[in-house]
Amino acid sequence: MGVIEIEVDPLPCKWCRRPLEQRRWWTPKRFCNGWHRLKYRVTQFFALVGTLLG
Ligand SMILES: [Zn+2]
């Protein structure tokens, strides 16, 4: 009897680059927590504003 094993590549946190254990392959984690996600979004926002303002 075979057990289906799904290999999931460990993704690093987009903010602090810490490898994240992927428990649910259908919803891959990209951040350690919501705080890191928020800081990343804020950084992206200001990068966009900076690009628009040239
Ligand atoms: Zn992080």
mmCIF file of the protein (N, C-alpha, C, O) and its ligand, coordinates in Angstrom:
data_MODEL
# 
_entry.id   MODEL 
# 
loop_
_entity.id 
_entity.type 
_entity.pdbx_number_of_molecules 
1 polymer     1 
2 non-polymer 1 
# 
_entity_poly.entity_id                      1 
_entity_poly.type                           'polypeptide(L)' 
_entity_poly.nstd_linkage                   no 
_entity_poly.nstd_monomer                   no 
_entity_poly.pdbx_seq_one_letter_code       MGVIEIEVDPLPCKWCRRPLEQRRWWTPKRFCNGWHRLKYRVTQFFALVGTLLG 
_entity_poly.pdbx_seq_one_letter_code_can   MGVIEIEVDPLPCKWCRRPLEQRRWWTPKRFCNGWHRLKYRVTQFFALVGTLLG 
_entity_poly.pdbx_strand_id                 A 
# 
loop_
_entity_poly_seq.entity_id 
_entity_poly_seq.num 
_entity_poly_seq.mon_id 
_entity_poly_seq.hetero 
1 1  MET n 
1 2  GLY n 
1 3  VAL n 
1 4  ILE n 
1 5  GLU n 
1 6  ILE n 
1 7  GLU n 
1 8  VAL n 
1 9  ASP n 
1 10 PRO n 
1 11 LEU n 
1 12 PRO n 
1 13 CYS n 
1 14 LYS n 
1 15 TRP n 
1 16 CYS n 
1 17 ARG n 
1 18 ARG n 
1 19 PRO n 
1 20 LEU n 
1 21 GLU n 
1 22 GLN n 
1 23 ARG n 
1 24 ARG n 
1 25 TRP n 
1 26 TRP n 
1 27 THR n 
1 28 PRO n 
1 29 LYS n 
1 30 ARG n 
1 31 PHE n 
1 32 CYS n 
1 33 ASN n 
1 34 GLY n 
1 35 TRP n 
1 36 HIS n 
1 37 ARG n 
1 38 LEU n 
1 39 LYS n 
1 40 TYR n 
1 41 ARG n 
1 42 VAL n 
1 43 THR n 
1 44 GLN n 
1 45 PHE n 
1 46 PHE n 
1 47 ALA n 
1 48 LEU n 
1 49 VAL n 
1 50 GLY n 
1 51 THR n 
1 52 LEU n 
1 53 LEU n 
1 54 GLY n 
# 
loop_
_struct_asym.id 
_struct_asym.entity_id 
A 1 
B 2 
# 
loop_
_chem_comp.id 
_chem_comp.type 
_chem_comp.mon_nstd_flag 
ALA 'L-peptide linking' y 
ARG 'L-peptide linking' y 
ASN 'L-peptide linking' y 
ASP 'L-peptide linking' y 
CYS 'L-peptide linking' y 
GLN 'L-peptide linking' y 
GLU 'L-peptide linking' y 
GLY 'peptide linking'   y 
HIS 'L-peptide linking' y 
ILE 'L-peptide linking' y 
LEU 'L-peptide linking' y 
LYS 'L-peptide linking' y 
MET 'L-peptide linking' y 
PHE 'L-peptide linking' y 
PRO 'L-peptide linking' y 
THR 'L-peptide linking' y 
TRP 'L-peptide linking' y 
TYR 'L-peptide linking' y 
VAL 'L-peptide linking' y 
ZN  non-polymer         . 
# 
_pdbx_entity_nonpoly.entity_id   2 
_pdbx_entity_nonpoly.name        ? 
_pdbx_entity_nonpoly.comp_id     ZN 
# 
_pdbx_nonpoly_scheme.asym_id         B 
_pdbx_nonpoly_scheme.entity_id       2 
_pdbx_nonpoly_scheme.mon_id          ZN 
_pdbx_nonpoly_scheme.ndb_seq_num     1 
_pdbx_nonpoly_scheme.pdb_seq_num     101 
_pdbx_nonpoly_scheme.auth_seq_num    101 
_pdbx_nonpoly_scheme.pdb_mon_id      ZN 
_pdbx_nonpoly_scheme.auth_mon_id     ZN 
_pdbx_nonpoly_scheme.pdb_strand_id   A 
_pdbx_nonpoly_scheme.pdb_ins_code    . 
# 
loop_
_atom_site.group_PDB 
_atom_site.id 
_atom_site.type_symbol 
_atom_site.label_atom_id 
_atom_site.label_alt_id 
_atom_site.label_comp_id 
_atom_site.label_asym_id 
_atom_site.label_entity_id 
_atom_site.label_seq_id 
_atom_site.pdbx_PDB_ins_code 
_atom_site.Cartn_x 
_atom_site.Cartn_y 
_atom_site.Cartn_z 
_atom_site.occupancy 
_atom_site.B_iso_or_equiv 
_atom_site.pdbx_formal_charge 
_atom_site.auth_seq_id 
_atom_site.auth_comp_id 
_atom_site.auth_asym_id 
_atom_site.auth_atom_id 
_atom_site.pdbx_PDB_model_num 
ATOM   1   N  N  . MET A 1 1  ? 0.839  -1.194 0.000   1.00 0.00 ? 1   MET A N  1 
ATOM   2   C  CA . MET A 1 1  ? 0.000  0.000  0.000   1.00 0.00 ? 1   MET A CA 1 
ATOM   3   C  C  . MET A 1 1  ? 0.874  1.243  0.000   1.00 0.00 ? 1   MET A C  1 
ATOM   4   O  O  . MET A 1 1  ? 1.754  1.404  0.845   1.00 0.00 ? 1   MET A O  1 
ATOM   5   N  N  . GLY A 1 2  ? 0.622  2.096  -0.936  1.00 0.00 ? 2   GLY A N  1 
ATOM   6   C  CA . GLY A 1 2  ? 1.451  3.291  -1.017  1.00 0.00 ? 2   GLY A CA 1 
ATOM   7   C  C  . GLY A 1 2  ? 0.746  4.497  -0.442  1.00 0.00 ? 2   GLY A C  1 
ATOM   8   O  O  . GLY A 1 2  ? -0.457 4.697  -0.607  1.00 0.00 ? 2   GLY A O  1 
ATOM   9   N  N  . VAL A 1 3  ? 1.524  5.266  0.220   1.00 0.00 ? 3   VAL A N  1 
ATOM   10  C  CA . VAL A 1 3  ? 0.996  6.519  0.738   1.00 0.00 ? 3   VAL A CA 1 
ATOM   11  C  C  . VAL A 1 3  ? 1.464  7.640  -0.185  1.00 0.00 ? 3   VAL A C  1 
ATOM   12  O  O  . VAL A 1 3  ? 2.649  7.768  -0.493  1.00 0.00 ? 3   VAL A O  1 
ATOM   13  N  N  . ILE A 1 4  ? 0.519  8.429  -0.604  1.00 0.00 ? 4   ILE A N  1 
ATOM   14  C  CA . ILE A 1 4  ? 0.870  9.522  -1.500  1.00 0.00 ? 4   ILE A CA 1 
ATOM   15  C  C  . ILE A 1 4  ? 1.626  10.605 -0.728  1.00 0.00 ? 4   ILE A C  1 
ATOM   16  O  O  . ILE A 1 4  ? 1.104  11.228 0.196   1.00 0.00 ? 4   ILE A O  1 
ATOM   17  N  N  . GLU A 1 5  ? 2.858  10.797 -1.143  1.00 0.00 ? 5   GLU A N  1 
ATOM   18  C  CA . GLU A 1 5  ? 3.651  11.838 -0.502  1.00 0.00 ? 5   GLU A CA 1 
ATOM   19  C  C  . GLU A 1 5  ? 3.854  12.974 -1.488  1.00 0.00 ? 5   GLU A C  1 
ATOM   20  O  O  . GLU A 1 5  ? 4.253  12.768 -2.634  1.00 0.00 ? 5   GLU A O  1 
ATOM   21  N  N  . ILE A 1 6  ? 3.577  14.148 -1.023  1.00 0.00 ? 6   ILE A N  1 
ATOM   22  C  CA . ILE A 1 6  ? 3.725  15.315 -1.880  1.00 0.00 ? 6   ILE A CA 1 
ATOM   23  C  C  . ILE A 1 6  ? 4.950  16.103 -1.442  1.00 0.00 ? 6   ILE A C  1 
ATOM   24  O  O  . ILE A 1 6  ? 5.019  16.629 -0.331  1.00 0.00 ? 6   ILE A O  1 
ATOM   25  N  N  . GLU A 1 7  ? 5.901  16.164 -2.343  1.00 0.00 ? 7   GLU A N  1 
ATOM   26  C  CA . GLU A 1 7  ? 7.111  16.917 -2.036  1.00 0.00 ? 7   GLU A CA 1 
ATOM   27  C  C  . GLU A 1 7  ? 6.844  18.396 -2.248  1.00 0.00 ? 7   GLU A C  1 
ATOM   28  O  O  . GLU A 1 7  ? 6.368  18.816 -3.303  1.00 0.00 ? 7   GLU A O  1 
ATOM   29  N  N  . VAL A 1 8  ? 7.151  19.153 -1.251  1.00 0.00 ? 8   VAL A N  1 
ATOM   30  C  CA . VAL A 1 8  ? 6.933  20.588 -1.336  1.00 0.00 ? 8   VAL A CA 1 
ATOM   31  C  C  . VAL A 1 8  ? 8.251  21.301 -1.105  1.00 0.00 ? 8   VAL A C  1 
ATOM   32  O  O  . VAL A 1 8  ? 8.934  21.080 -0.105  1.00 0.00 ? 8   VAL A O  1 
ATOM   33  N  N  . ASP A 1 9  ? 8.587  22.144 -2.036  1.00 0.00 ? 9   ASP A N  1 
ATOM   34  C  CA . ASP A 1 9  ? 9.817  22.903 -1.877  1.00 0.00 ? 9   ASP A CA 1 
ATOM   35  C  C  . ASP A 1 9  ? 9.657  23.918 -0.751  1.00 0.00 ? 9   ASP A C  1 
ATOM   36  O  O  . ASP A 1 9  ? 8.658  24.636 -0.704  1.00 0.00 ? 9   ASP A O  1 
ATOM   37  N  N  . PRO A 1 10 ? 10.629 23.984 0.154   1.00 0.00 ? 10  PRO A N  1 
ATOM   38  C  CA . PRO A 1 10 ? 10.545 24.971 1.223   1.00 0.00 ? 10  PRO A CA 1 
ATOM   39  C  C  . PRO A 1 10 ? 10.700 26.375 0.677   1.00 0.00 ? 10  PRO A C  1 
ATOM   40  O  O  . PRO A 1 10 ? 11.722 26.712 0.080   1.00 0.00 ? 10  PRO A O  1 
ATOM   41  N  N  . LEU A 1 11 ? 9.693  27.181 0.885   1.00 0.00 ? 11  LEU A N  1 
ATOM   42  C  CA . LEU A 1 11 ? 9.758  28.550 0.416   1.00 0.00 ? 11  LEU A CA 1 
ATOM   43  C  C  . LEU A 1 11 ? 10.272 29.443 1.537   1.00 0.00 ? 11  LEU A C  1 
ATOM   44  O  O  . LEU A 1 11 ? 9.879  29.284 2.693   1.00 0.00 ? 11  LEU A O  1 
ATOM   45  N  N  . PRO A 1 12 ? 11.147 30.377 1.199   1.00 0.00 ? 12  PRO A N  1 
ATOM   46  C  CA . PRO A 1 12 ? 11.610 31.309 2.223   1.00 0.00 ? 12  PRO A CA 1 
ATOM   47  C  C  . PRO A 1 12 ? 10.596 32.421 2.431   1.00 0.00 ? 12  PRO A C  1 
ATOM   48  O  O  . PRO A 1 12 ? 9.850  32.783 1.520   1.00 0.00 ? 12  PRO A O  1 
ATOM   49  N  N  . CYS A 1 13 ? 10.582 32.951 3.632   1.00 0.00 ? 13  CYS A N  1 
ATOM   50  C  CA . CYS A 1 13 ? 9.737  34.107 3.910   1.00 0.00 ? 13  CYS A CA 1 
ATOM   51  C  C  . CYS A 1 13 ? 10.198 35.252 3.021   1.00 0.00 ? 13  CYS A C  1 
ATOM   52  O  O  . CYS A 1 13 ? 11.393 35.525 2.909   1.00 0.00 ? 13  CYS A O  1 
ATOM   53  N  N  . LYS A 1 14 ? 9.244  35.913 2.396   1.00 0.00 ? 14  LYS A N  1 
ATOM   54  C  CA . LYS A 1 14 ? 9.611  36.981 1.478   1.00 0.00 ? 14  LYS A CA 1 
ATOM   55  C  C  . LYS A 1 14 ? 10.206 38.170 2.209   1.00 0.00 ? 14  LYS A C  1 
ATOM   56  O  O  . LYS A 1 14 ? 10.847 39.028 1.602   1.00 0.00 ? 14  LYS A O  1 
ATOM   57  N  N  . TRP A 1 15 ? 9.990  38.216 3.509   1.00 0.00 ? 15  TRP A N  1 
ATOM   58  C  CA . TRP A 1 15 ? 10.488 39.368 4.257   1.00 0.00 ? 15  TRP A CA 1 
ATOM   59  C  C  . TRP A 1 15 ? 11.847 39.073 4.893   1.00 0.00 ? 15  TRP A C  1 
ATOM   60  O  O  . TRP A 1 15 ? 12.793 39.840 4.713   1.00 0.00 ? 15  TRP A O  1 
ATOM   61  N  N  . CYS A 1 16 ? 11.948 37.977 5.630   1.00 0.00 ? 16  CYS A N  1 
ATOM   62  C  CA . CYS A 1 16 ? 13.177 37.704 6.390   1.00 0.00 ? 16  CYS A CA 1 
ATOM   63  C  C  . CYS A 1 16 ? 13.952 36.523 5.829   1.00 0.00 ? 16  CYS A C  1 
ATOM   64  O  O  . CYS A 1 16 ? 14.988 36.145 6.376   1.00 0.00 ? 16  CYS A O  1 
ATOM   65  N  N  . ARG A 1 17 ? 13.458 35.933 4.737   1.00 0.00 ? 17  ARG A N  1 
ATOM   66  C  CA . ARG A 1 17 ? 14.165 34.849 4.042   1.00 0.00 ? 17  ARG A CA 1 
ATOM   67  C  C  . ARG A 1 17 ? 14.301 33.595 4.873   1.00 0.00 ? 17  ARG A C  1 
ATOM   68  O  O  . ARG A 1 17 ? 15.117 32.731 4.550   1.00 0.00 ? 17  ARG A O  1 
ATOM   69  N  N  . ARG A 1 18 ? 13.531 33.471 5.923   1.00 0.00 ? 18  ARG A N  1 
ATOM   70  C  CA . ARG A 1 18 ? 13.601 32.258 6.725   1.00 0.00 ? 18  ARG A CA 1 
ATOM   71  C  C  . ARG A 1 18 ? 12.816 31.161 6.037   1.00 0.00 ? 18  ARG A C  1 
ATOM   72  O  O  . ARG A 1 18 ? 11.675 31.381 5.630   1.00 0.00 ? 18  ARG A O  1 
ATOM   73  N  N  . PRO A 1 19 ? 13.404 29.985 5.900   1.00 0.00 ? 19  PRO A N  1 
ATOM   74  C  CA . PRO A 1 19 ? 12.681 28.891 5.238   1.00 0.00 ? 19  PRO A CA 1 
ATOM   75  C  C  . PRO A 1 19 ? 11.412 28.550 6.008   1.00 0.00 ? 19  PRO A C  1 
ATOM   76  O  O  . PRO A 1 19 ? 11.417 28.436 7.234   1.00 0.00 ? 19  PRO A O  1 
ATOM   77  N  N  . LEU A 1 20 ? 10.346 28.392 5.269   1.00 0.00 ? 20  LEU A N  1 
ATOM   78  C  CA . LEU A 1 20 ? 9.064  28.087 5.884   1.00 0.00 ? 20  LEU A CA 1 
ATOM   79  C  C  . LEU A 1 20 ? 8.666  26.659 5.571   1.00 0.00 ? 20  LEU A C  1 
ATOM   80  O  O  . LEU A 1 20 ? 8.736  26.217 4.425   1.00 0.00 ? 20  LEU A O  1 
ATOM   81  N  N  . GLU A 1 21 ? 8.250  25.948 6.595   1.00 0.00 ? 21  GLU A N  1 
ATOM   82  C  CA . GLU A 1 21 ? 7.771  24.588 6.378   1.00 0.00 ? 21  GLU A CA 1 
ATOM   83  C  C  . GLU A 1 21 ? 6.381  24.662 5.760   1.00 0.00 ? 21  GLU A C  1 
ATOM   84  O  O  . GLU A 1 21 ? 5.482  25.329 6.272   1.00 0.00 ? 21  GLU A O  1 
ATOM   85  N  N  . GLN A 1 22 ? 6.236  23.958 4.648   1.00 0.00 ? 22  GLN A N  1 
ATOM   86  C  CA . GLN A 1 22 ? 4.960  23.993 3.948   1.00 0.00 ? 22  GLN A CA 1 
ATOM   87  C  C  . GLN A 1 22 ? 4.118  22.803 4.383   1.00 0.00 ? 22  GLN A C  1 
ATOM   88  O  O  . GLN A 1 22 ? 4.417  21.655 4.054   1.00 0.00 ? 22  GLN A O  1 
ATOM   89  N  N  . ARG A 1 23 ? 3.075  23.094 5.118   1.00 0.00 ? 23  ARG A N  1 
ATOM   90  C  CA . ARG A 1 23 ? 2.194  22.017 5.570   1.00 0.00 ? 23  ARG A CA 1 
ATOM   91  C  C  . ARG A 1 23 ? 1.037  21.810 4.605   1.00 0.00 ? 23  ARG A C  1 
ATOM   92  O  O  . ARG A 1 23 ? 0.536  20.696 4.452   1.00 0.00 ? 23  ARG A O  1 
ATOM   93  N  N  . ARG A 1 24 ? 0.620  22.886 3.959   1.00 0.00 ? 24  ARG A N  1 
ATOM   94  C  CA . ARG A 1 24 ? -0.508 22.784 3.038   1.00 0.00 ? 24  ARG A CA 1 
ATOM   95  C  C  . ARG A 1 24 ? -0.048 23.270 1.679   1.00 0.00 ? 24  ARG A C  1 
ATOM   96  O  O  . ARG A 1 24 ? 0.104  24.469 1.445   1.00 0.00 ? 24  ARG A O  1 
ATOM   97  N  N  . TRP A 1 25 ? 0.171  22.317 0.788   1.00 0.00 ? 25  TRP A N  1 
ATOM   98  C  CA . TRP A 1 25 ? 0.733  22.685 -0.518  1.00 0.00 ? 25  TRP A CA 1 
ATOM   99  C  C  . TRP A 1 25 ? -0.246 23.512 -1.342  1.00 0.00 ? 25  TRP A C  1 
ATOM   100 O  O  . TRP A 1 25 ? 0.156  24.238 -2.251  1.00 0.00 ? 25  TRP A O  1 
ATOM   101 N  N  . TRP A 1 26 ? -1.559 23.398 -1.012  1.00 0.00 ? 26  TRP A N  1 
ATOM   102 C  CA . TRP A 1 26 ? -2.531 24.151 -1.813  1.00 0.00 ? 26  TRP A CA 1 
ATOM   103 C  C  . TRP A 1 26 ? -2.594 25.619 -1.392  1.00 0.00 ? 26  TRP A C  1 
ATOM   104 O  O  . TRP A 1 26 ? -3.103 26.464 -2.129  1.00 0.00 ? 26  TRP A O  1 
ATOM   105 N  N  . THR A 1 27 ? -2.078 25.911 -0.209  1.00 0.00 ? 27  THR A N  1 
ATOM   106 C  CA . THR A 1 27 ? -1.975 27.308 0.199   1.00 0.00 ? 27  THR A CA 1 
ATOM   107 C  C  . THR A 1 27 ? -0.578 27.541 0.741   1.00 0.00 ? 27  THR A C  1 
ATOM   108 O  O  . THR A 1 27 ? -0.379 27.580 1.956   1.00 0.00 ? 27  THR A O  1 
ATOM   109 N  N  . PRO A 1 28 ? 0.390  27.696 -0.150  1.00 0.00 ? 28  PRO A N  1 
ATOM   110 C  CA . PRO A 1 28 ? 1.785  27.845 0.288   1.00 0.00 ? 28  PRO A CA 1 
ATOM   111 C  C  . PRO A 1 28 ? 1.988  29.101 1.117   1.00 0.00 ? 28  PRO A C  1 
ATOM   112 O  O  . PRO A 1 28 ? 1.486  30.177 0.792   1.00 0.00 ? 28  PRO A O  1 
ATOM   113 N  N  . LYS A 1 29 ? 2.733  28.933 2.192   1.00 0.00 ? 29  LYS A N  1 
ATOM   114 C  CA . LYS A 1 29 ? 3.036  30.081 3.034   1.00 0.00 ? 29  LYS A CA 1 
ATOM   115 C  C  . LYS A 1 29 ? 4.171  30.874 2.413   1.00 0.00 ? 29  LYS A C  1 
ATOM   116 O  O  . LYS A 1 29 ? 5.173  30.311 1.971   1.00 0.00 ? 29  LYS A O  1 
ATOM   117 N  N  . ARG A 1 30 ? 4.005  32.158 2.386   1.00 0.00 ? 30  ARG A N  1 
ATOM   118 C  CA . ARG A 1 30 ? 5.046  33.025 1.838   1.00 0.00 ? 30  ARG A CA 1 
ATOM   119 C  C  . ARG A 1 30 ? 5.678  33.873 2.926   1.00 0.00 ? 30  ARG A C  1 
ATOM   120 O  O  . ARG A 1 30 ? 6.716  34.497 2.707   1.00 0.00 ? 30  ARG A O  1 
ATOM   121 N  N  . PHE A 1 31 ? 5.057  33.897 4.095   1.00 0.00 ? 31  PHE A N  1 
ATOM   122 C  CA . PHE A 1 31 ? 5.549  34.741 5.179   1.00 0.00 ? 31  PHE A CA 1 
ATOM   123 C  C  . PHE A 1 31 ? 5.443  33.988 6.498   1.00 0.00 ? 31  PHE A C  1 
ATOM   124 O  O  . PHE A 1 31 ? 4.629  33.076 6.644   1.00 0.00 ? 31  PHE A O  1 
ATOM   125 N  N  . CYS A 1 32 ? 6.279  34.383 7.457   1.00 0.00 ? 32  CYS A N  1 
ATOM   126 C  CA . CYS A 1 32 ? 6.252  33.763 8.777   1.00 0.00 ? 32  CYS A CA 1 
ATOM   127 C  C  . CYS A 1 32 ? 4.909  34.026 9.445   1.00 0.00 ? 32  CYS A C  1 
ATOM   128 O  O  . CYS A 1 32 ? 4.309  33.138 10.052  1.00 0.00 ? 32  CYS A O  1 
ATOM   129 N  N  . ASN A 1 33 ? 4.458  35.259 9.318   1.00 0.00 ? 33  ASN A N  1 
ATOM   130 C  CA . ASN A 1 33 ? 3.226  35.651 9.986   1.00 0.00 ? 33  ASN A CA 1 
ATOM   131 C  C  . ASN A 1 33 ? 2.644  36.870 9.281   1.00 0.00 ? 33  ASN A C  1 
ATOM   132 O  O  . ASN A 1 33 ? 3.214  37.377 8.314   1.00 0.00 ? 33  ASN A O  1 
ATOM   133 N  N  . GLY A 1 34 ? 1.522  37.324 9.771   1.00 0.00 ? 34  GLY A N  1 
ATOM   134 C  CA . GLY A 1 34 ? 0.849  38.462 9.144   1.00 0.00 ? 34  GLY A CA 1 
ATOM   135 C  C  . GLY A 1 34 ? 1.661  39.737 9.237   1.00 0.00 ? 34  GLY A C  1 
ATOM   136 O  O  . GLY A 1 34 ? 1.561  40.604 8.369   1.00 0.00 ? 34  GLY A O  1 
ATOM   137 N  N  . TRP A 1 35 ? 2.470  39.859 10.290  1.00 0.00 ? 35  TRP A N  1 
ATOM   138 C  CA . TRP A 1 35 ? 3.271  41.060 10.465  1.00 0.00 ? 35  TRP A CA 1 
ATOM   139 C  C  . TRP A 1 35 ? 4.313  41.189 9.355   1.00 0.00 ? 35  TRP A C  1 
ATOM   140 O  O  . TRP A 1 35 ? 4.522  42.274 8.812   1.00 0.00 ? 35  TRP A O  1 
ATOM   141 N  N  . HIS A 1 36 ? 4.954  40.088 9.028   1.00 0.00 ? 36  HIS A N  1 
ATOM   142 C  CA . HIS A 1 36 ? 5.940  40.112 7.947   1.00 0.00 ? 36  HIS A CA 1 
ATOM   143 C  C  . HIS A 1 36 ? 5.262  40.377 6.614   1.00 0.00 ? 36  HIS A C  1 
ATOM   144 O  O  . HIS A 1 36 ? 5.812  41.070 5.758   1.00 0.00 ? 36  HIS A O  1 
ATOM   145 N  N  . ARG A 1 37 ? 4.069  39.826 6.439   1.00 0.00 ? 37  ARG A N  1 
ATOM   146 C  CA . ARG A 1 37 ? 3.333  40.082 5.211   1.00 0.00 ? 37  ARG A CA 1 
ATOM   147 C  C  . ARG A 1 37 ? 2.967  41.556 5.107   1.00 0.00 ? 37  ARG A C  1 
ATOM   148 O  O  . ARG A 1 37 ? 3.056  42.145 4.029   1.00 0.00 ? 37  ARG A O  1 
ATOM   149 N  N  . LEU A 1 38 ? 2.554  42.155 6.224   1.00 0.00 ? 38  LEU A N  1 
ATOM   150 C  CA . LEU A 1 38 ? 2.180  43.569 6.220   1.00 0.00 ? 38  LEU A CA 1 
ATOM   151 C  C  . LEU A 1 38 ? 3.379  44.443 5.874   1.00 0.00 ? 38  LEU A C  1 
ATOM   152 O  O  . LEU A 1 38 ? 3.273  45.364 5.065   1.00 0.00 ? 38  LEU A O  1 
ATOM   153 N  N  . LYS A 1 39 ? 4.516  44.148 6.489   1.00 0.00 ? 39  LYS A N  1 
ATOM   154 C  CA . LYS A 1 39 ? 5.705  44.954 6.212   1.00 0.00 ? 39  LYS A CA 1 
ATOM   155 C  C  . LYS A 1 39 ? 6.123  44.817 4.753   1.00 0.00 ? 39  LYS A C  1 
ATOM   156 O  O  . LYS A 1 39 ? 6.568  45.780 4.129   1.00 0.00 ? 39  LYS A O  1 
ATOM   157 N  N  . TYR A 1 40 ? 5.976  43.610 4.220   1.00 0.00 ? 40  TYR A N  1 
ATOM   158 C  CA . TYR A 1 40 ? 6.319  43.398 2.816   1.00 0.00 ? 40  TYR A CA 1 
ATOM   159 C  C  . TYR A 1 40 ? 5.383  44.193 1.909   1.00 0.00 ? 40  TYR A C  1 
ATOM   160 O  O  . TYR A 1 40 ? 5.821  44.812 0.939   1.00 0.00 ? 40  TYR A O  1 
ATOM   161 N  N  . ARG A 1 41 ? 4.089  44.169 2.237   1.00 0.00 ? 41  ARG A N  1 
ATOM   162 C  CA . ARG A 1 41 ? 3.113  44.910 1.431   1.00 0.00 ? 41  ARG A CA 1 
ATOM   163 C  C  . ARG A 1 41 ? 3.405  46.407 1.479   1.00 0.00 ? 41  ARG A C  1 
ATOM   164 O  O  . ARG A 1 41 ? 3.322  47.088 0.457   1.00 0.00 ? 41  ARG A O  1 
ATOM   165 N  N  . VAL A 1 42 ? 3.745  46.919 2.657   1.00 0.00 ? 42  VAL A N  1 
ATOM   166 C  CA . VAL A 1 42 ? 4.050  48.338 2.810   1.00 0.00 ? 42  VAL A CA 1 
ATOM   167 C  C  . VAL A 1 42 ? 5.268  48.696 1.967   1.00 0.00 ? 42  VAL A C  1 
ATOM   168 O  O  . VAL A 1 42 ? 5.291  49.731 1.300   1.00 0.00 ? 42  VAL A O  1 
ATOM   169 N  N  . THR A 1 43 ? 6.274  47.838 2.002   1.00 0.00 ? 43  THR A N  1 
ATOM   170 C  CA . THR A 1 43 ? 7.469  48.072 1.201   1.00 0.00 ? 43  THR A CA 1 
ATOM   171 C  C  . THR A 1 43 ? 7.133  48.089 -0.287  1.00 0.00 ? 43  THR A C  1 
ATOM   172 O  O  . THR A 1 43 ? 7.619  48.934 -1.038  1.00 0.00 ? 43  THR A O  1 
ATOM   173 N  N  . GLN A 1 44 ? 6.297  47.145 -0.695  1.00 0.00 ? 44  GLN A N  1 
ATOM   174 C  CA . GLN A 1 44 ? 5.884  47.093 -2.098  1.00 0.00 ? 44  GLN A CA 1 
ATOM   175 C  C  . GLN A 1 44 ? 5.121  48.355 -2.493  1.00 0.00 ? 44  GLN A C  1 
ATOM   176 O  O  . GLN A 1 44 ? 5.282  48.878 -3.595  1.00 0.00 ? 44  GLN A O  1 
ATOM   177 N  N  . PHE A 1 45 ? 4.282  48.834 -1.564  1.00 0.00 ? 45  PHE A N  1 
ATOM   178 C  CA . PHE A 1 45 ? 3.476  50.011 -1.844  1.00 0.00 ? 45  PHE A CA 1 
ATOM   179 C  C  . PHE A 1 45 ? 4.367  51.226 -2.064  1.00 0.00 ? 45  PHE A C  1 
ATOM   180 O  O  . PHE A 1 45 ? 4.190  51.969 -3.029  1.00 0.00 ? 45  PHE A O  1 
ATOM   181 N  N  . PHE A 1 46 ? 5.321  51.421 -1.166  1.00 0.00 ? 46  PHE A N  1 
ATOM   182 C  CA . PHE A 1 46 ? 6.185  52.587 -1.302  1.00 0.00 ? 46  PHE A CA 1 
ATOM   183 C  C  . PHE A 1 46 ? 7.106  52.464 -2.519  1.00 0.00 ? 46  PHE A C  1 
ATOM   184 O  O  . PHE A 1 46 ? 7.477  53.468 -3.127  1.00 0.00 ? 46  PHE A O  1 
ATOM   185 N  N  . ALA A 1 47 ? 7.464  51.253 -2.860  1.00 0.00 ? 47  ALA A N  1 
ATOM   186 C  CA . ALA A 1 47 ? 8.256  51.047 -4.074  1.00 0.00 ? 47  ALA A CA 1 
ATOM   187 C  C  . ALA A 1 47 ? 7.451  51.447 -5.295  1.00 0.00 ? 47  ALA A C  1 
ATOM   188 O  O  . ALA A 1 47 ? 7.979  52.043 -6.233  1.00 0.00 ? 47  ALA A O  1 
ATOM   189 N  N  . LEU A 1 48 ? 6.167  51.113 -5.277  1.00 0.00 ? 48  LEU A N  1 
ATOM   190 C  CA . LEU A 1 48 ? 5.290  51.482 -6.397  1.00 0.00 ? 48  LEU A CA 1 
ATOM   191 C  C  . LEU A 1 48 ? 5.134  52.988 -6.469  1.00 0.00 ? 48  LEU A C  1 
ATOM   192 O  O  . LEU A 1 48 ? 5.217  53.575 -7.548  1.00 0.00 ? 48  LEU A O  1 
ATOM   193 N  N  . VAL A 1 49 ? 4.909  53.616 -5.321  1.00 0.00 ? 49  VAL A N  1 
ATOM   194 C  CA . VAL A 1 49 ? 4.768  55.075 -5.290  1.00 0.00 ? 49  VAL A CA 1 
ATOM   195 C  C  . VAL A 1 49 ? 6.040  55.741 -5.795  1.00 0.00 ? 49  VAL A C  1 
ATOM   196 O  O  . VAL A 1 49 ? 5.992  56.702 -6.564  1.00 0.00 ? 49  VAL A O  1 
ATOM   197 N  N  . GLY A 1 50 ? 7.176  55.217 -5.352  1.00 0.00 ? 50  GLY A N  1 
ATOM   198 C  CA . GLY A 1 50 ? 8.444  55.780 -5.796  1.00 0.00 ? 50  GLY A CA 1 
ATOM   199 C  C  . GLY A 1 50 ? 8.621  55.651 -7.293  1.00 0.00 ? 50  GLY A C  1 
ATOM   200 O  O  . GLY A 1 50 ? 9.174  56.537 -7.944  1.00 0.00 ? 50  GLY A O  1 
ATOM   201 N  N  . THR A 1 51 ? 8.144  54.530 -7.840  1.00 0.00 ? 51  THR A N  1 
ATOM   202 C  CA . THR A 1 51 ? 8.237  54.333 -9.290  1.00 0.00 ? 51  THR A CA 1 
ATOM   203 C  C  . THR A 1 51 ? 7.333  55.309 -10.029 1.00 0.00 ? 51  THR A C  1 
ATOM   204 O  O  . THR A 1 51 ? 7.716  55.861 -11.061 1.00 0.00 ? 51  THR A O  1 
ATOM   205 N  N  . LEU A 1 52 ? 6.142  55.519 -9.503  1.00 0.00 ? 52  LEU A N  1 
ATOM   206 C  CA . LEU A 1 52 ? 5.189  56.412 -10.163 1.00 0.00 ? 52  LEU A CA 1 
ATOM   207 C  C  . LEU A 1 52 ? 5.659  57.860 -10.099 1.00 0.00 ? 52  LEU A C  1 
ATOM   208 O  O  . LEU A 1 52 ? 5.460  58.621 -11.046 1.00 0.00 ? 52  LEU A O  1 
ATOM   209 N  N  . LEU A 1 53 ? 6.278  58.239 -8.992  1.00 0.00 ? 53  LEU A N  1 
ATOM   210 C  CA . LEU A 1 53 ? 6.735  59.609 -8.842  1.00 0.00 ? 53  LEU A CA 1 
ATOM   211 C  C  . LEU A 1 53 ? 8.054  59.826 -9.574  1.00 0.00 ? 53  LEU A C  1 
ATOM   212 O  O  . LEU A 1 53 ? 8.496  60.960 -9.759  1.00 0.00 ? 53  LEU A O  1 
ATOM   213 N  N  . GLY A 1 54 ? 8.654  58.760 -9.974  1.00 0.00 ? 54  GLY A N  1 
ATOM   214 C  CA . GLY A 1 54 ? 9.831  58.817 -10.798 1.00 0.00 ? 54  GLY A CA 1 
ATOM   215 C  C  . GLY A 1 54 ? 11.056 59.341 -10.163 1.00 0.00 ? 54  GLY A C  1 
ATOM   216 O  O  . GLY A 1 54 ? 12.101 59.418 -10.808 1.00 0.00 ? 54  GLY A O  1 
HETATM 217 ZN ZN . ZN  B 2 .  ? 9.532  36.285 8.033   1.00 0.00 2 101 ZN  A ZN 1 
# 
